[in-house]
Amino acid sequence: MAIGVAFWLGTGLPGAAARADEGLPGPANGTVLTQSEAVRLVLDRSRELRVLAGEESAQEREVEAAATSFHDPQLRLEDLSTRYADPDANKQITVGLRWQPPRLGELPAAEQKERVLLWAKKVTARALRARLAAQARKEYAEQALLRDSRRLSAARVGLEERRLAAVEALVALGQRPLLDRVRSMRRLVKARRDDARLRQRLADGAERLSGLTGVAGDVELSLGAPPELDLDFPAVHRVAVEHRPEVGLAEQRSRLADREYSAERLRLMPWFSFLEVGYVHETEKPDWGEFRIGIDLPFSRWNLSHLRAAATARQANAHAGAGAVEAVDRDVAQALARYREALAALRELRADDGNLQATTRDLLAAVRRDPTLAADDVVDLELAELDERQMALDARYDLEAAAADLCVAAGVERWEDLLP
């Protein structure tokens, strides 16, 4: 990935000024789109996030409903008669209500099941949100920095054209072999091919960024300062445990296992299968009321197989929270290592850059004053300067990408959320 930063654009290169903005998208009406605004637009426009947010909201209602999801009572009507065709025959009419009460521990376990489903949806939604935010950060950084890289590519083409013209003049004078002309032509073809690819990548990136953010047309991108922080693992770990919903999901599953185990223990006890009250009217006798109950005898559960299964599940989930933290720590450790590596590379390059740039400029000035030095050798030195600048551009993008991945590992959307 070829990238660039603003502080590399101040050096003047022969032929570069005319080509610097050739084919580059420029700002429309002075509109400036910042990286944070791009991330916000991407998250606000995501239909998938809206769907997941709606499902999460609906599941919250399911959790509330589960706490009172007992069986509704039945209205019972009964008409008994020995002879229905005889109007004088004795008839008995019963009106009653029958209700099946919830078993002990049934409602808490049902509510916890719905709560586990809620947290599972939270995991899906927040993971998608973090990935979209990271994608927006990377797309923005790539598009912003590719514009600077395009300027370097245009300068490279200009230098190769200048080399070819100088070599052709020397070949015409018989001072250089024809093979040098062929080599210069191949270098120019390669530089033009790389420049064409870069232009296409720039156009494709602009299209992707526009599709993500919904900002039509060309806009000015302001990347800002690079994300440079000396982060330690404990600090990022605390942020990740706080923001990654996988930890909360594991805790909810552990609570569900506890409640299901408690419910299974209570199911070993006989319990009411129904409660019924009724009012009976009989034509030849006084009216009376009645009360009935049914009791389940859980013979099939007295072999304790269900209880043993619940106990095994409870034991397995006892360390679910710690297991989730371990998984989060692995993600954070890998992402933090990549970030530290990218940060170290950028800082090392920046530390060497001041002396290197000054040395290169002095050397270029000296060789341009030396008429005995071949023109293509001067071009090689100027191309070496471009290569140095390209390394800095690559290092900056690597840092941006590593910072975005670290945000995903920590479960946050903004780089600022990692600040201590």
C-alpha positions as CSV (number, residue, x, y, z in Angstrom):
1,M,0.0,0.0,0.0
2,A,1.5,3.4,-1.0
3,I,0.6,6.3,1.2
4,G,1.7,9.8,2.0
5,V,1.6,12.5,4.6
6,A,1.5,16.2,4.4
7,F,4.9,17.0,5.7
8,W,6.5,15.1,2.7
9,L,5.1,17.5,0.1
10,G,7.3,20.5,0.5
11,T,10.3,19.3,-1.5
12,G,10.5,20.5,-5.1
13,L,11.1,17.8,-7.7
14,P,11.9,18.5,-11.4
15,G,8.7,18.0,-13.4
16,A,6.7,17.1,-10.4
17,A,4.8,20.3,-9.9
18,A,3.1,20.1,-13.3
19,R,2.1,16.4,-12.7
20,A,1.4,16.7,-9.0
21,D,-2.4,17.2,-9.3
22,E,-2.9,15.7,-12.7
23,G,-5.9,13.4,-12.6
24,L,-6.4,13.9,-8.8
25,P,-9.8,14.5,-7.4
26,G,-10.0,17.9,-5.7
27,P,-12.2,19.3,-3.0
28,A,-15.8,20.1,-4.0
29,N,-17.0,23.5,-2.8
30,G,-14.3,23.5,-0.1
31,T,-16.0,20.6,1.7
32,V,-13.7,19.0,4.3
33,L,-14.5,15.5,5.6
34,T,-12.6,14.5,8.8
35,Q,-11.9,11.0,9.7
36,S,-14.2,11.1,12.8
37,E,-17.0,12.4,10.6
38,A,-16.4,9.7,8.1
39,V,-16.7,7.0,10.8
40,R,-19.9,8.6,12.2
41,L,-21.4,8.7,8.7
42,V,-20.5,5.0,8.0
43,L,-22.1,3.9,11.3
44,D,-25.2,6.0,10.8
45,R,-25.8,4.8,7.3
46,S,-25.3,1.1,8.0
47,R,-28.6,-0.7,7.4
48,E,-27.2,-3.9,8.9
49,L,-26.5,-2.1,12.1
50,R,-30.1,-0.7,12.1
51,V,-31.4,-4.3,11.7
52,L,-29.3,-5.6,14.6
53,A,-30.3,-2.6,16.7
54,G,-34.0,-3.4,16.1
55,E,-33.4,-7.1,16.9
56,E,-31.6,-6.1,20.1
57,S,-34.5,-3.8,21.1
58,A,-37.0,-6.5,20.5
59,Q,-35.0,-9.0,22.5
60,E,-35.0,-6.6,25.4
61,R,-38.8,-6.7,25.4
62,E,-38.6,-10.5,25.3
63,V,-36.5,-10.4,28.5
64,E,-39.1,-8.2,30.2
65,A,-41.9,-10.5,29.0
66,A,-40.2,-13.7,30.2
67,A,-40.4,-12.7,33.8
68,T,-44.2,-13.0,33.7
69,S,-44.6,-15.7,31.0
70,F,-46.7,-18.1,33.1
71,H,-49.7,-20.0,31.7
72,D,-52.9,-18.1,31.3
73,P,-55.9,-19.5,33.3
74,Q,-58.6,-21.5,31.5
75,L,-62.3,-20.7,31.7
76,R,-64.1,-24.0,32.0
77,L,-67.8,-24.6,31.2
78,E,-69.5,-27.9,31.8
79,D,-73.1,-29.0,31.2
80,L,-74.1,-32.5,32.5
81,S,-77.5,-34.1,32.2
82,T,-78.8,-37.6,32.3
83,R,-81.4,-36.9,29.6
84,Y,-80.9,-33.8,27.4
85,A,-84.2,-34.3,25.6
86,D,-86.2,-34.2,28.8
87,P,-86.7,-30.6,30.0
88,D,-87.5,-31.9,33.5
89,A,-84.4,-34.1,33.9
90,N,-81.7,-33.1,36.4
91,K,-79.0,-30.9,34.9
92,Q,-75.7,-29.8,36.3
93,I,-73.9,-26.7,35.0
94,T,-70.3,-25.9,36.2
95,V,-68.4,-22.7,35.6
96,G,-64.8,-22.7,36.7
97,L,-61.2,-21.5,36.3
98,R,-58.2,-23.7,35.9
99,W,-54.6,-22.5,36.2
100,Q,-51.3,-24.2,35.7
101,P,-48.8,-22.5,38.0
102,P,-45.2,-22.2,36.9
103,R,-42.8,-24.7,38.3
104,L,-40.3,-23.5,41.0
105,G,-37.4,-21.8,39.3
106,E,-39.0,-22.0,35.8
107,L,-39.5,-18.2,35.3
108,P,-36.0,-17.1,36.5
109,A,-34.5,-19.7,34.1
110,A,-36.7,-18.6,31.2
111,E,-35.8,-14.9,31.8
112,Q,-32.1,-15.7,31.9
113,K,-32.4,-17.7,28.6
114,E,-33.8,-14.6,27.0
115,R,-31.1,-12.5,28.6
116,V,-28.4,-14.7,27.1
117,L,-30.0,-14.3,23.7
118,L,-30.0,-10.5,24.2
119,W,-26.2,-10.5,25.0
120,A,-25.6,-12.7,22.0
121,K,-27.2,-10.1,19.8
122,K,-25.1,-7.4,21.6
123,V,-22.0,-9.3,20.6
124,T,-23.0,-9.5,17.0
125,A,-24.0,-5.8,16.8
126,R,-21.0,-4.4,18.7
127,A,-18.5,-6.5,16.7
128,L,-20.0,-5.3,13.5
129,R,-20.0,-1.7,14.7
130,A,-16.3,-2.0,15.6
131,R,-15.4,-3.6,12.3
132,L,-17.3,-0.9,10.3
133,A,-15.6,1.8,12.3
134,A,-12.2,0.2,11.6
135,Q,-13.0,-0.2,7.9
136,A,-14.0,3.5,7.7
137,R,-10.7,4.5,9.3
138,K,-8.7,2.4,6.9
139,E,-10.6,3.5,3.8
140,Y,-10.3,7.2,4.9
141,A,-6.5,6.9,5.6
142,E,-5.9,5.0,2.3
143,Q,-7.8,7.6,0.3
144,A,-6.2,10.6,2.0
145,L,-2.7,9.2,1.8
146,L,-3.0,7.8,-1.7
147,R,-3.3,11.3,-3.0
148,D,0.1,12.1,-1.7
149,S,1.4,8.9,-3.0
150,R,0.0,9.8,-6.4
151,R,2.1,12.9,-6.4
152,L,5.2,10.8,-5.8
153,S,4.2,8.5,-8.6
154,A,3.7,11.4,-11.0
155,A,7.2,12.7,-10.1
156,R,8.6,9.3,-10.7
157,V,7.2,9.2,-14.2
158,G,8.6,12.7,-14.9
159,L,12.1,11.5,-13.7
160,E,12.0,8.4,-15.9
161,E,11.0,10.5,-18.9
162,R,13.9,12.8,-18.2
163,R,16.2,9.8,-17.9
164,L,15.0,8.4,-21.3
165,A,15.5,11.8,-23.0
166,A,19.0,12.1,-21.7
167,V,19.9,8.5,-22.6
168,E,18.5,8.9,-26.1
169,A,20.6,12.0,-26.6
170,L,23.7,10.2,-25.5
171,V,22.9,7.2,-27.7
172,A,22.5,9.5,-30.6
173,L,26.0,10.9,-29.9
174,G,27.4,7.4,-29.7
175,Q,28.3,7.8,-26.0
176,R,25.9,5.2,-24.7
177,P,25.0,1.8,-26.0
178,L,21.5,1.1,-27.4
179,L,20.9,-1.3,-24.6
180,D,20.8,1.6,-22.1
181,R,18.0,3.2,-24.2
182,V,16.0,-0.1,-24.0
183,R,16.5,-0.3,-20.2
184,S,15.4,3.3,-19.8
185,M,12.3,2.7,-21.9
186,R,11.4,-0.3,-19.8
187,R,11.8,1.7,-16.6
188,L,9.5,4.4,-18.0
189,V,6.9,1.8,-19.0
190,K,7.0,0.3,-15.5
191,A,6.7,3.8,-13.9
192,R,3.7,4.6,-16.1
193,R,2.1,1.3,-15.4
194,D,2.5,1.7,-11.7
195,D,1.1,5.3,-12.0
196,A,-1.9,4.0,-13.9
197,R,-2.6,1.4,-11.2
198,L,-2.3,4.0,-8.6
199,R,-4.7,6.3,-10.3
200,Q,-7.2,3.4,-10.6
201,R,-6.8,2.6,-6.9
202,L,-7.4,6.2,-6.1
203,A,-10.6,6.2,-8.1
204,D,-11.8,2.9,-6.6
205,G,-11.0,4.1,-3.1
206,A,-12.9,7.3,-3.7
207,E,-15.9,5.3,-4.9
208,R,-15.7,3.0,-1.9
209,L,-15.4,5.9,0.6
210,S,-18.3,7.7,-1.1
211,G,-20.4,4.5,-0.9
212,L,-19.7,4.1,2.8
213,T,-20.2,7.7,3.9
214,G,-22.8,8.8,1.4
215,V,-20.8,11.9,0.6
216,A,-21.2,12.4,-3.1
217,G,-18.5,14.1,-5.1
218,D,-14.9,14.9,-4.3
219,V,-14.1,16.2,-0.9
220,E,-11.0,17.4,0.9
221,L,-9.7,14.8,3.4
222,S,-7.9,15.9,6.6
223,L,-6.2,13.0,8.2
224,G,-4.7,14.8,11.1
225,A,-1.9,13.7,13.4
226,P,-0.9,10.0,13.4
227,P,-2.2,7.9,16.3
228,E,0.9,7.7,18.5
229,L,0.5,6.4,22.0
230,D,2.8,4.4,24.2
231,L,0.1,1.9,25.2
232,D,0.7,-0.9,27.7
233,F,-1.2,-4.1,27.8
234,P,-3.0,-3.7,31.2
235,A,-4.5,-0.4,30.0
236,V,-5.8,-1.8,26.8
237,H,-6.9,-4.9,28.6
238,R,-9.1,-2.8,31.0
239,V,-10.7,-1.0,28.0
240,A,-11.3,-4.3,26.2
241,V,-12.9,-6.0,29.2
242,E,-15.2,-3.0,29.7
243,H,-16.2,-2.7,26.0
244,R,-16.1,-6.2,24.6
245,P,-19.6,-7.8,25.1
246,E,-18.2,-11.3,24.9
247,V,-17.2,-11.0,28.5
248,G,-20.7,-10.1,29.5
249,L,-22.2,-12.9,27.4
250,A,-20.0,-15.4,29.2
251,E,-21.2,-14.1,32.6
252,Q,-24.8,-14.3,31.5
253,R,-24.3,-17.9,30.3
254,S,-22.8,-18.8,33.7
255,R,-25.8,-17.3,35.5
256,L,-28.1,-19.3,33.2
257,A,-26.3,-22.5,34.1
258,D,-26.8,-21.7,37.8
259,R,-30.5,-21.0,37.4
260,E,-31.1,-24.1,35.3
261,Y,-29.3,-26.2,37.9
262,S,-31.5,-24.7,40.6
263,A,-34.6,-25.3,38.6
264,E,-33.7,-29.0,38.0
265,R,-33.2,-29.5,41.7
266,L,-36.6,-28.0,42.4
267,R,-38.2,-30.3,39.7
268,L,-37.4,-33.3,41.9
269,M,-40.1,-32.1,44.2
270,P,-43.8,-32.9,43.5
271,W,-45.6,-29.8,42.3
272,F,-49.0,-28.6,41.3
273,S,-50.0,-29.5,37.8
274,F,-53.2,-27.4,38.0
275,L,-55.4,-25.5,40.5
276,E,-59.1,-25.2,39.7
277,V,-62.0,-23.5,41.4
278,G,-65.6,-23.8,40.2
279,Y,-69.2,-23.0,40.9
280,V,-71.8,-25.7,40.3
281,H,-75.5,-25.2,39.7
282,E,-77.8,-28.3,39.8
283,T,-81.5,-28.1,39.2
284,E,-82.5,-30.6,41.9
285,K,-79.9,-29.6,44.5
286,P,-78.5,-26.5,46.1
287,D,-75.6,-24.8,44.3
288,W,-72.1,-25.4,45.6
289,G,-68.5,-24.5,45.0
290,E,-65.6,-26.8,44.4
291,F,-61.8,-26.7,44.4
292,R,-59.5,-29.2,42.7
293,I,-55.8,-29.6,42.5
294,G,-53.5,-31.8,40.5
295,I,-50.0,-32.8,41.6
296,D,-47.2,-34.0,39.3
297,L,-45.0,-36.8,40.7
298,P,-41.7,-36.5,38.9
299,F,-40.8,-40.2,38.9
300,S,-38.8,-39.9,35.6
301,R,-36.5,-37.3,37.1
302,W,-35.7,-39.2,40.3
303,N,-32.9,-41.0,38.4
304,L,-31.1,-37.6,38.6
305,S,-29.9,-37.7,34.9
306,H,-31.3,-34.3,34.2
307,L,-29.8,-32.9,37.4
308,R,-26.4,-34.4,36.5
309,A,-26.5,-32.8,33.1
310,A,-27.4,-29.4,34.6
311,A,-24.6,-29.8,37.1
312,T,-22.1,-30.6,34.3
313,A,-23.2,-27.6,32.4
314,R,-22.9,-25.4,35.5
315,Q,-19.4,-26.7,36.1
316,A,-18.4,-26.1,32.5
317,N,-19.7,-22.5,32.6
318,A,-18.2,-21.7,36.0
319,H,-15.0,-20.4,34.2
320,A,-16.8,-19.0,31.1
321,G,-16.0,-15.4,32.1
322,A,-12.3,-16.1,32.6
323,G,-12.2,-18.0,29.3
324,A,-13.8,-15.0,27.5
325,V,-11.2,-12.7,29.0
326,E,-8.4,-15.0,27.8
327,A,-9.8,-14.8,24.3
328,V,-10.1,-11.1,24.4
329,D,-6.5,-10.9,25.8
330,R,-5.2,-12.9,22.9
331,D,-6.8,-10.5,20.4
332,V,-5.5,-7.5,22.3
333,A,-2.0,-8.9,22.6
334,Q,-1.8,-9.6,18.8
335,A,-3.2,-6.2,17.8
336,L,-1.1,-4.4,20.3
337,A,2.1,-6.1,19.1
338,R,1.3,-5.1,15.5
339,Y,0.6,-1.5,16.6
340,R,3.9,-1.3,18.6
341,E,5.8,-2.6,15.6
342,A,4.3,0.0,13.3
343,L,4.8,2.8,15.8
344,A,8.4,1.8,16.3
345,A,9.0,1.7,12.5
346,L,7.5,5.2,12.0
347,R,9.5,6.7,14.9
348,E,12.7,5.2,13.7
349,L,12.1,6.4,10.2
350,R,11.3,9.9,11.5
351,A,14.4,10.0,13.7
352,D,16.6,9.2,10.6
353,D,14.6,11.4,8.2
354,G,16.0,14.8,9.2
355,N,19.6,13.9,8.6
356,L,18.8,11.8,5.6
357,Q,16.8,14.4,3.9
358,A,19.4,17.1,4.5
359,T,22.2,14.8,3.2
360,T,20.2,13.9,0.1
361,R,19.4,17.5,-0.7
362,D,23.1,18.5,-0.3
363,L,24.2,15.6,-2.5
364,L,21.6,16.4,-5.2
365,A,22.7,20.1,-5.2
366,A,26.3,18.9,-5.6
367,V,25.7,16.5,-8.4
368,R,23.6,18.9,-10.3
369,R,26.5,21.3,-10.3
370,D,28.8,18.6,-11.6
371,P,28.7,18.5,-15.4
372,T,30.7,15.3,-15.6
373,L,28.1,13.2,-13.8
374,A,25.7,11.4,-16.2
375,A,22.1,12.6,-16.2
376,D,20.7,9.2,-15.5
377,D,22.9,8.9,-12.4
378,V,21.4,12.1,-11.2
379,V,17.9,10.7,-11.9
380,D,18.8,7.6,-9.8
381,L,19.7,9.8,-6.9
382,E,16.4,11.7,-7.2
383,L,14.5,8.4,-7.4
384,A,16.3,7.3,-4.3
385,E,14.9,10.3,-2.6
386,L,11.4,9.4,-3.7
387,D,11.9,5.9,-2.4
388,E,12.8,7.3,1.0
389,R,9.6,9.4,1.0
390,Q,7.6,6.3,-0.1
391,M,8.9,4.4,2.9
392,A,7.6,7.1,5.2
393,L,4.2,7.0,3.5
394,D,4.0,3.2,3.9
395,A,5.0,3.5,7.6
396,R,2.3,6.0,8.2
397,Y,-0.4,3.8,6.6
398,D,0.8,0.7,8.5
399,L,0.4,2.7,11.7
400,E,-3.1,3.8,10.8
401,A,-4.2,0.3,9.9
402,A,-2.6,-1.2,13.1
403,A,-4.4,1.5,15.2
404,A,-7.7,0.6,13.6
405,D,-7.2,-3.1,14.2
406,L,-6.3,-2.4,17.8
407,C,-9.6,-0.5,18.2
408,V,-11.4,-3.6,17.0
409,A,-9.6,-5.8,19.4
410,A,-10.5,-3.4,22.3
411,G,-14.1,-3.2,21.2
412,V,-14.1,0.6,20.7
413,E,-15.0,2.8,17.8
414,R,-12.7,5.7,18.3
415,W,-8.9,5.9,18.9
416,E,-9.6,8.4,21.7
417,D,-11.3,5.6,23.7
418,L,-8.0,4.0,24.2
419,L,-6.5,7.1,25.9
420,P,-5.6,6.4,29.5
